[in-house]
């Protein structure tokens, strides 16, 4: 998706004091982070409650590095090509264009929507593709003009995910599909949150359980054709262990070794870690048990285009 994780969150977004799926206020606070509360609703959705904090979330910032998006772009594009129709592909939130570049190698005619003007221009110049510089709700792209509409992990950021899924579905031609990645981090034991360290409350408005995400699809009028689960337990455990090693071993060694040029630079270490995390997330995660946090690849059609069973 490119570095733009939080851009969908408009600065005028209402406080997430209620669950958008069932419109109820939960009193079950399962996590606190940077002044925000994570409240678990009985429908399985964990939502950010902003009450009591004045922290402002900048919708233009991203908390992931480039490798987080560039490393798995080829894998995601290959999966999309295997499970989606060919033709015209639109990525909502294309960032620096890593996925679009990979998707083009599979024969797609690619387009993008990106609200950040610098990144939109960068992708236009480097890939030579049409990028609309806009938020999804302001897009002027013609409806019913794409065979695949893709996005990565944006459903946690949309103030109104149901409305935004409907906007994306409107871009589809008859027979077209939505293809996207969505994380499962709601409804799991808070022990996982302790292992992760931070789950991004504030920039993440909604964290889904398997039950909640399926409710979202149903309320959005989507018929799911394919779901691929990836268990994130190996990645989370490795991340915790590597973080401890960094803080207790590598950083002290680096401080000693840097003056004489013995130890590799921090960027090299970060890239190695990201490569390992990517391998654990998608390669090992493909076979990992479906416990704790997960990420899903989903292909879904609007009900009006659904293929009869």
C-alpha positions as CSV (number, residue, x, y, z in Angstrom):
1,X,0.0,0.0,0.0
2,X,2.9,2.4,0.4
3,X,3.8,4.6,3.4
4,X,0.5,6.2,4.2
5,X,-1.0,4.1,6.9
6,X,-2.9,6.8,8.7
7,X,-3.9,9.1,5.8
8,X,-7.5,7.9,5.6
9,X,-8.2,9.2,9.1
10,X,-9.6,12.7,8.4
11,X,-8.8,15.2,11.1
12,X,-12.5,15.9,11.6
13,X,-13.2,12.2,12.3
14,X,-15.6,11.8,15.2
15,X,-14.4,10.3,18.5
16,X,-14.6,6.5,18.3
17,X,-16.7,6.2,21.4
18,X,-19.0,3.6,19.9
19,X,-18.6,0.4,18.0
20,X,-19.5,1.2,14.4
21,X,-20.7,-2.4,13.8
22,X,-23.3,-2.5,16.4
23,X,-23.5,1.1,17.6
24,X,-23.0,0.2,21.2
25,X,-20.7,1.6,23.9
26,X,-18.5,-1.0,25.5
27,X,-17.3,-0.7,29.1
28,X,-14.8,-3.5,28.6
29,X,-11.4,-1.8,28.5
30,X,-8.8,-4.4,27.6
31,X,-5.8,-2.1,26.7
32,X,-4.5,1.4,27.3
33,X,-1.9,3.1,25.2
34,X,-0.7,6.7,24.9
35,X,-3.8,8.1,26.5
36,X,-6.2,6.0,24.4
37,X,-8.4,3.2,25.5
38,X,-9.0,-0.1,23.6
39,X,-12.5,-1.2,24.3
40,X,-13.7,-4.6,23.3
41,X,-17.3,-4.8,22.1
42,X,-19.4,-7.9,22.4
43,X,-19.5,-8.2,18.6
44,X,-15.7,-8.9,18.7
45,X,-14.5,-5.4,17.5
46,X,-11.8,-3.6,19.5
47,X,-12.2,0.1,19.1
48,X,-10.2,3.2,20.1
49,X,-11.9,5.4,22.7
50,X,-10.4,8.9,22.6
51,X,-12.0,10.1,25.8
52,X,-9.6,11.8,28.1
53,X,-6.8,12.5,25.6
54,X,-6.0,15.5,23.4
55,X,-3.5,13.6,21.3
56,X,-3.9,14.5,17.6
57,X,-3.3,11.9,14.9
58,X,-1.6,13.3,11.8
59,X,-3.3,11.5,8.8
60,X,-0.2,12.1,6.6
61,X,2.2,10.2,8.8
62,X,3.2,6.5,8.6
63,X,4.8,4.4,11.3
64,X,6.2,1.7,9.0
65,X,9.4,1.9,7.0
66,X,9.6,1.4,3.3
67,X,10.6,-2.3,3.6
68,X,7.4,-3.1,5.3
69,X,5.6,-2.4,2.0
70,X,8.3,-3.1,-0.6
71,X,9.4,-6.6,0.6
72,X,6.0,-8.4,0.3
73,X,4.8,-6.5,-2.8
74,X,5.7,-9.3,-5.2
75,X,4.0,-11.9,-3.1
76,X,0.8,-9.9,-2.7
77,X,0.7,-9.1,-6.4
78,X,1.2,-12.8,-7.3
79,X,-1.6,-13.8,-4.9
80,X,-3.9,-11.2,-6.5
81,X,-3.2,-12.4,-10.0
82,X,-4.0,-16.0,-9.0
83,X,-7.3,-15.2,-7.3
84,X,-8.7,-12.1,-9.2
85,X,-9.7,-11.4,-12.8
86,X,-7.2,-9.8,-15.2
87,X,-7.7,-6.3,-16.6
88,X,-7.7,-2.8,-14.9
89,X,-6.5,-2.6,-11.3
90,X,-6.9,0.3,-9.0
91,X,-5.0,0.6,-5.7
92,X,-6.6,2.8,-3.1
93,X,-3.7,4.4,-1.2
94,X,-0.8,3.4,-3.5
95,X,1.9,5.2,-1.5
96,X,5.2,4.8,-3.3
97,X,3.8,2.3,-5.8
98,X,5.5,-0.9,-4.7
99,X,2.3,-3.0,-5.2
100,X,1.4,-1.3,-8.5
101,X,4.8,-2.0,-9.9
102,X,4.6,-5.7,-8.9
103,X,1.0,-6.0,-10.2
104,X,2.0,-4.6,-13.6
105,X,4.4,-7.5,-14.1
106,X,1.4,-9.8,-13.9
107,X,-0.3,-8.0,-16.8
108,X,-2.5,-5.6,-14.9
109,X,-3.2,-2.1,-16.3
110,X,-2.6,-0.3,-13.1
111,X,-4.0,3.0,-11.6
112,X,-3.9,4.5,-8.1
113,X,-5.4,6.9,-5.7
114,X,-3.0,8.6,-3.3
115,X,-3.7,11.7,-1.2
116,X,-0.1,12.7,-0.5
117,X,0.9,15.0,-3.4
118,X,4.6,14.1,-3.2
119,X,4.1,10.4,-3.3
120,X,1.4,10.7,-6.1
121,X,3.9,12.7,-8.2
122,X,6.7,10.3,-7.4
123,X,4.7,7.3,-8.6
124,X,3.6,9.1,-11.8
125,X,7.2,9.9,-12.7
126,X,8.8,6.6,-11.8
127,X,6.1,4.2,-13.1
128,X,4.4,6.4,-15.7
129,X,0.9,5.4,-14.5
130,X,-2.2,7.5,-13.8
131,X,-2.4,8.5,-10.1
132,X,-5.3,10.6,-8.8
133,X,-4.1,12.8,-5.9
134,X,-7.1,12.7,-3.7
135,X,-8.8,11.0,-0.7
136,X,-11.1,8.2,-1.6
137,X,-14.2,10.2,-0.7
138,X,-13.1,13.0,-3.1
139,X,-12.1,10.8,-6.0
140,X,-13.5,11.7,-9.4
141,X,-12.6,8.4,-11.1
142,X,-15.5,7.1,-13.1
143,X,-17.6,4.3,-11.6
144,X,-17.7,0.8,-13.0
145,X,-14.3,1.1,-14.6
146,X,-12.0,-1.4,-12.9
147,X,-11.8,-5.2,-12.6
148,X,-9.9,-5.2,-9.3
149,X,-9.9,-2.6,-6.6
150,X,-7.1,-3.3,-4.1
151,X,-6.1,-1.9,-0.8
152,X,-3.8,-2.9,2.1
153,X,-4.8,-2.7,5.7
154,X,-6.9,0.4,5.5
155,X,-10.1,-0.9,7.2
156,X,-8.5,-0.1,10.6
157,X,-8.2,3.6,9.7
158,X,-11.4,4.5,7.9
159,X,-13.8,6.5,10.1
160,X,-16.6,4.7,8.4
161,X,-15.4,1.3,6.9
162,X,-18.8,0.3,5.5
163,X,-19.2,3.5,3.6
164,X,-15.6,3.3,2.2
165,X,-16.0,-0.3,1.1
166,X,-19.2,0.8,-0.8
167,X,-17.2,3.6,-2.5
168,X,-14.6,1.1,-3.6
169,X,-17.2,-1.4,-4.8
170,X,-18.7,1.4,-7.0
171,X,-15.5,1.5,-9.0
172,X,-16.0,-2.2,-10.1
173,X,-17.2,-3.3,-13.5
174,X,-19.7,-6.2,-13.6
175,X,-17.7,-9.3,-12.5
176,X,-15.1,-7.2,-10.7
177,X,-13.8,-7.9,-7.2
178,X,-12.3,-6.1,-4.2
179,X,-9.0,-7.6,-3.0
180,X,-7.4,-6.5,0.2
181,X,-5.5,-7.3,3.3
182,X,-6.9,-6.9,6.8
183,X,-5.5,-7.7,10.2
184,X,-7.1,-9.7,13.0
185,X,-6.0,-8.1,16.3
186,X,-9.3,-7.7,18.2
187,X,-10.8,-10.3,20.4
188,X,-7.4,-11.9,21.2
189,X,-5.8,-12.2,24.7
190,X,-4.2,-8.9,25.9
191,X,-1.1,-11.0,26.4
192,X,-0.5,-10.6,22.7
193,X,-0.6,-6.8,23.0
194,X,2.1,-7.0,25.7
195,X,4.2,-9.0,23.4
196,X,3.7,-6.6,20.5
197,X,4.3,-3.6,22.7
198,X,2.1,-1.1,20.9
199,X,-1.0,-1.9,18.8
200,X,-1.4,1.7,17.4
201,X,-4.5,2.9,19.3
202,X,-5.4,6.3,18.0
203,X,-4.2,5.8,14.4
204,X,-6.0,2.4,14.5
205,X,-9.7,3.2,15.1
206,X,-10.9,-0.4,14.8
207,X,-9.2,-3.8,15.4
208,X,-11.2,-6.8,14.1
209,X,-11.8,-10.3,15.3
210,X,-12.7,-13.0,12.8
211,X,-16.3,-12.6,13.8
212,X,-16.3,-8.8,13.5
213,X,-14.6,-8.7,10.1
214,X,-17.2,-11.2,8.7
215,X,-19.9,-9.0,10.1
216,X,-18.3,-6.0,8.4
217,X,-18.4,-7.8,5.0
218,X,-22.0,-8.8,5.4
219,X,-23.1,-5.3,6.4
220,X,-21.1,-3.9,3.4
221,X,-23.0,-6.2,1.0
222,X,-19.9,-8.2,0.1
223,X,-19.8,-11.9,-0.7
224,X,-16.4,-13.4,0.2
225,X,-14.9,-15.7,-2.5
226,X,-11.5,-16.4,-1.0
227,X,-9.8,-15.9,2.4
228,X,-6.2,-16.8,3.0
229,X,-5.1,-16.7,6.7
230,X,-1.6,-16.0,7.9
231,X,-0.8,-16.6,11.6
232,X,1.3,-13.8,13.0
233,X,2.4,-15.6,16.2
234,X,5.9,-16.5,14.8
235,X,6.4,-12.8,13.7
236,X,5.3,-11.5,17.1
237,X,7.5,-13.8,19.1
238,X,10.5,-13.0,16.8
239,X,9.8,-9.3,17.1
240,X,9.8,-9.5,20.8
241,X,13.0,-11.5,21.0
242,X,14.9,-9.4,18.4
243,X,13.8,-6.2,20.2
244,X,15.4,-7.5,23.4
245,X,18.5,-8.5,21.6
246,X,18.8,-5.1,19.9
247,X,18.4,-3.2,23.2
248,X,20.6,-5.5,25.3
249,X,23.3,-6.7,22.9
250,X,23.4,-5.0,19.4
251,X,23.1,-1.4,20.5
252,X,25.8,-1.6,23.1
253,X,28.1,-3.4,20.6
254,X,27.3,-0.9,17.9
255,X,28.2,2.0,20.3
256,X,31.6,0.3,20.9
257,X,32.3,-0.8,17.3
258,X,31.1,2.2,15.3
259,X,34.3,4.3,15.9
260,X,36.5,1.6,14.3
261,X,34.0,0.5,11.6
262,X,33.5,-3.0,12.8
263,X,29.7,-3.3,13.2
264,X,27.2,-2.8,10.3
265,X,25.2,0.4,10.2
266,X,21.7,0.4,11.8
267,X,20.0,0.5,8.4
268,X,21.5,-2.8,7.5
269,X,20.3,-4.3,10.7
270,X,16.8,-2.9,10.2
271,X,16.6,-4.3,6.6
272,X,17.7,-7.8,7.8
273,X,15.0,-7.7,10.5
274,X,12.3,-6.6,8.1
275,X,13.3,-9.3,5.7
276,X,13.0,-11.9,8.5
277,X,9.7,-10.5,9.7
278,X,8.3,-10.6,6.2
279,X,9.4,-14.2,5.8
280,X,7.8,-15.1,9.1
281,X,4.6,-13.2,8.4
282,X,3.7,-14.7,5.0
283,X,5.9,-17.8,4.4
284,X,5.9,-19.3,7.9
285,X,2.5,-17.6,8.8
286,X,0.9,-19.5,5.9
287,X,1.4,-22.7,7.9
288,X,1.1,-21.3,11.4
289,X,-2.0,-22.1,13.5
290,X,-4.8,-19.6,13.5
291,X,-4.3,-18.5,17.1
292,X,-3.7,-14.9,18.3
293,X,-3.0,-12.1,15.7
294,X,-3.5,-12.9,12.1
295,X,-3.6,-11.1,8.7
296,X,-6.0,-12.1,6.0
297,X,-5.9,-11.8,2.2
298,X,-9.5,-11.4,1.0
299,X,-11.3,-11.5,-2.4
300,X,-14.9,-10.4,-2.3
301,X,-17.6,-9.4,-4.8
302,X,-20.5,-7.0,-4.3
303,X,-23.7,-9.0,-3.9
304,X,-25.0,-7.8,-7.3
305,X,-21.9,-9.3,-9.0
306,X,-21.8,-12.5,-6.9
307,X,-21.4,-15.8,-8.8
308,X,-24.3,-18.2,-7.9
309,X,-23.1,-21.3,-6.0
